[in-house]
Amino acid sequence: MQNDATRSDDAITDRVAPGPVEGSSDVNTNTTLLSMTDTQAFGVENPDGACPILFVSDHAGRAIPQHLGTLGLGEDELSRHIGYDIGIYGVTRELARALDATYIFQPYSRLVIDCNRKPRKPQSVPEISDGTVVPGNAGLTVDQIGAREDEILRPYQDRIKAELDLRLASHRPLVLFAMHSCTDRPRHDPRPRPWDISVIANSDWRIGNALVDVLKSKTKLCVGINEPYVVNMEMDYTIPVHAEGNQIPYVEIEIRQDLIGDESGQRQWASLLSDLFPKAVDRSGVLDS
């Protein structure tokens, strides 16, 4: 289950999302992009978890379909934050285990297709990301982009929908935590980002506000609120479609990647958040009924 990759720019070692972890190795049938030996389009850990929290990570892995090679990029670029959310798989896997929660994650690189972007929106298949030109994404046809949507994005998002639908139909308590990490210093803006963890939401701040209160009262962390990103209802996929679209209580999390770039940092953050996340859900009152 563990796959190590080393970032050449800052020499940190990260646990990268593996695949496949649900179903068999020959799941990629009737496809034009993914081969029989490519990673499945989504991963699920602890599928029978009893915790009300459902964890999802849109950018957990950095796999690339064999057909696409390396997208014309070297390891120094593929292992940057433009390729995946560094550290978030390791943190969330430990969280899911500690809380007996289900975790659905995307093992493919966001450079292949960003699974938190609605289809055909800007940066869904980026030709340039944080100053890096992606040769393998230049001049793609509608059919080539469509294959990435149909074989990677849609199966992942459909798996999240199926999990949510199952829980709603069975009247199980449910909250959605969308887990991300962000770079501490993007190339396009050399100013360091001060936030250790950021809490992000759009119109439903019930869990978000409770979590901010818990983080500020229980820790000395620098807590961001809708920093460095916001929920873009027009462009984003996971929160607008699944949470806001179905009135499911949620929060989106961003942890600064330099704090979780190795196993030690991931374990420390998982231990902390496994205590604070349930406290925030309880304080929010979203499950009271």
C-alpha positions in Angstrom: 0.0 0.0 0.0 3.0 2.3 0.4 4.7 4.0 -2.5 7.6 6.4 -1.8 8.6 9.2 -4.1 11.3 11.8 -3.3 11.0 15.4 -4.2 14.3 16.6 -5.7 13.7 20.2 -4.8 13.5 19.9 -1.1 14.5 16.3 -0.3 11.3 15.3 1.5 9.9 11.9 1.2 6.1 11.4 0.7 3.7 8.5 0.7 1.9 8.7 -2.6 -1.5 7.3 -3.2 -1.4 3.7 -4.6 -3.7 1.9 -6.8 -5.7 -0.1 -7.4 -7.1 -0.7 -3.9 -10.7 -1.5 -4.8 -11.6 -4.1 -7.3 -9.2 -6.1 -9.5 -6.2 -5.2 -11.6 -8.1 -5.7 -14.8 -10.7 -3.0 -14.2 -9.8 -0.8 -17.2 -12.0 -2.4 -19.9 -13.6 -0.6 -22.8 -11.1 2.2 -22.5 -9.0 4.2 -25.0 -6.6 5.8 -22.5 -6.1 3.5 -19.6 -4.5 0.1 -20.2 -5.2 -3.1 -18.3 -2.1 -2.5 -16.2 -2.8 1.2 -15.4 -4.0 2.2 -12.0 -7.7 2.2 -11.4 -9.4 5.7 -11.7 -10.1 5.9 -8.0 -9.1 4.3 -4.7 -11.1 3.5 -1.6 -9.8 2.7 1.8 -11.9 1.4 4.7 -15.0 1.2 2.5 -17.1 0.0 5.5 -16.0 2.7 7.9 -18.6 3.6 10.5 -17.6 7.2 11.1 -20.0 9.9 9.7 -17.0 11.7 8.1 -16.3 10.8 4.5 -12.8 11.8 3.4 -12.0 12.6 -0.2 -8.8 13.8 -1.9 -9.0 15.0 -5.5 -5.2 15.2 -5.9 -3.9 12.4 -3.8 -1.7 10.7 -6.3 0.7 11.3 -9.2 0.1 8.4 -11.5 0.2 9.0 -15.3 -1.4 6.6 -17.8 1.3 4.6 -19.6 0.0 5.9 -22.9 0.9 9.4 -21.9 4.5 8.7 -20.8 5.6 11.6 -18.5 3.7 14.3 -20.2 7.0 15.6 -21.4 8.1 16.5 -17.9 11.0 15.4 -15.7 10.8 14.1 -12.2 11.7 17.5 -10.7 8.4 18.9 -12.1 6.2 15.8 -11.7 7.0 15.7 -8.0 6.2 19.3 -7.4 2.8 20.5 -6.0 1.6 20.9 -9.6 1.6 17.1 -9.9 -0.3 16.2 -6.7 -1.2 17.4 -3.2 2.0 16.5 -1.5 1.5 14.6 1.8 -2.3 14.6 1.8 -2.7 10.9 1.1 -0.5 10.0 4.0 -2.3 12.3 6.4 -5.8 11.3 5.3 -5.1 7.6 5.2 -4.0 7.7 8.9 -7.0 9.9 9.7 -9.4 7.3 8.1 -7.8 4.5 10.1 -7.9 6.4 13.4 -11.5 7.4 13.0 -12.8 4.3 11.2 -13.8 6.6 8.3 -14.1 5.8 4.6 -11.5 7.5 2.3 -12.0 8.0 -1.5 -9.0 9.3 -3.4 -7.8 10.1 -6.9 -4.5 8.4 -7.7 -3.8 10.2 -11.0 -1.8 13.3 -11.3 -3.7 16.6 -11.5 -1.5 17.3 -14.6 -3.4 14.5 -16.4 -6.7 16.0 -15.4 -7.7 18.0 -12.4 -10.5 16.1 -10.7 -11.6 19.1 -8.8 -12.5 21.0 -12.0 -15.7 20.6 -13.9 -15.2 19.2 -17.4 -13.9 21.6 -20.1 -13.3 24.4 -17.6 -9.9 26.3 -17.6 -7.1 24.4 -16.0 -9.0 21.1 -16.2 -6.2 19.8 -18.4 -3.5 22.5 -17.8 -1.1 23.4 -20.5 0.8 25.6 -18.0 0.8 25.1 -14.2 2.6 27.5 -11.8 5.0 28.5 -14.6 5.6 25.0 -15.9 4.7 24.2 -19.5 3.2 20.8 -19.8 4.1 19.5 -23.3 1.8 16.5 -23.1 -1.2 18.7 -22.7 -0.6 20.9 -25.7 -3.0 20.9 -28.6 -5.2 18.1 -27.4 -8.3 17.2 -29.4 -11.7 17.1 -27.9 -11.6 13.3 -28.0 -8.3 13.2 -26.2 -9.6 15.4 -23.4 -12.9 13.5 -23.4 -11.0 10.2 -22.7 -9.3 11.7 -19.6 -12.7 12.9 -18.4 -14.5 9.7 -19.1 -11.8 7.3 -17.8 -10.4 9.2 -14.8 -12.5 12.2 -13.7 -16.0 10.7 -14.0 -15.3 7.3 -12.4 -13.8 9.1 -9.4 -16.6 11.6 -9.0 -19.2 8.9 -9.6 -17.7 6.8 -6.8 -18.0 9.7 -4.5 -21.6 10.2 -5.6 -22.4 6.6 -5.1 -21.1 6.7 -1.5 -23.0 9.8 -0.7 -26.2 8.4 -2.3 -25.9 5.2 -0.3 -25.5 7.0 3.0 -28.3 9.4 2.3 -30.7 6.6 1.3 -29.9 4.6 4.4 -30.2 7.8 6.6 -26.7 7.5 7.9 -25.1 10.6 9.5 -22.9 12.2 6.9 -20.3 15.0 6.6 -17.8 15.5 3.8 -14.2 16.5 4.4 -12.3 17.4 1.2 -8.6 17.2 1.9 -5.9 19.1 0.1 -2.4 20.4 0.6 -0.9 23.6 -0.9 2.6 24.7 -1.6 4.3 27.1 0.9 5.7 29.2 -1.9 4.3 29.2 -5.4 6.6 30.3 -8.2 4.1 33.0 -9.4 4.1 34.6 -6.0 7.4 34.3 -4.1 5.9 35.5 -0.8 5.8 32.6 1.7 2.3 31.5 2.8 2.0 31.8 6.6 -1.0 29.5 7.1 -0.3 26.1 8.6 -3.9 24.9 7.9 -6.7 26.7 6.1 -10.5 26.1 6.4 -12.5 26.7 3.3 -16.2 26.8 2.5 -18.7 28.7 0.4 -22.2 29.2 1.8 -22.3 26.5 4.5 -19.9 27.4 7.2 -21.4 25.3 10.0 -18.5 22.9 10.2 -16.0 25.5 9.0 -16.7 28.0 11.7 -16.7 25.3 14.4 -13.4 24.0 13.1 -11.8 27.4 13.1 -12.9 27.9 16.7 -11.5 24.5 17.7 -8.2 25.0 15.9 -7.7 28.5 17.5 -8.7 27.3 21.0 -6.8 24.0 21.0 -3.6 24.9 19.0 -1.2 27.7 18.2 -1.4 27.0 14.5 -1.7 29.9 12.0 -5.2 29.2 10.7 -6.4 30.6 7.3 -10.0 31.2 6.4 -10.6 30.9 2.6 -6.8 31.2 2.1 -5.0 30.8 -0.2 -8.1 29.5 -2.1 -11.8 29.8 -2.1 -14.6 27.4 -3.3 -15.2 28.4 -6.9 -18.8 27.4 -7.6 -18.4 27.8 -11.3 -15.1 26.0 -11.8 -14.7 23.5 -8.9 -16.3 20.1 -8.9 -16.3 18.2 -5.5 -17.7 20.8 -3.1 -20.1 22.6 -5.5 -21.6 19.4 -7.0 -21.6 17.0 -4.1 -21.8 19.1 -0.9 -23.4 22.4 -1.8 -25.5 20.8 -4.5 -27.0 18.3 -2.1 -26.9 20.4 1.2 -24.4 17.9 2.7 -22.5 19.5 5.6 -18.8 19.8 4.6 -15.5 21.6 5.0 -12.5 21.8 2.7 -9.0 21.6 4.2 -5.7 22.9 3.0 -2.5 21.9 4.9 0.8 23.5 4.0 2.8 20.8 2.2 6.1 21.5 3.9 4.5 20.4 7.2 3.4 17.0 5.9 6.1 16.2 3.3 7.4 13.1 5.3 5.8 10.3 7.2 6.6 11.9 10.6 4.8 15.1 9.7 1.9 13.1 8.3 1.5 11.0 11.4 1.7 14.1 13.7 -1.0 16.0 11.7 -3.2 12.9 11.5 -3.0 12.4 15.3 -3.9 16.1 15.9 -6.7 16.2 13.4 -8.2 12.9 14.5 -8.9 14.6 17.8 -10.0 18.0 16.4 -12.1 17.0 13.5 -14.7 15.1 15.5 -14.8 17.9 18.1 -15.6 20.4 15.3 -18.3 18.2 13.9 -19.9 17.9 17.4 -19.6 21.6 18.0 -21.2 22.4 14.6 -24.4 20.6 15.6 -24.9 19.3 12.0 -25.5 15.8 13.1 -28.0 16.7 15.9 -31.4 15.5 15.1 
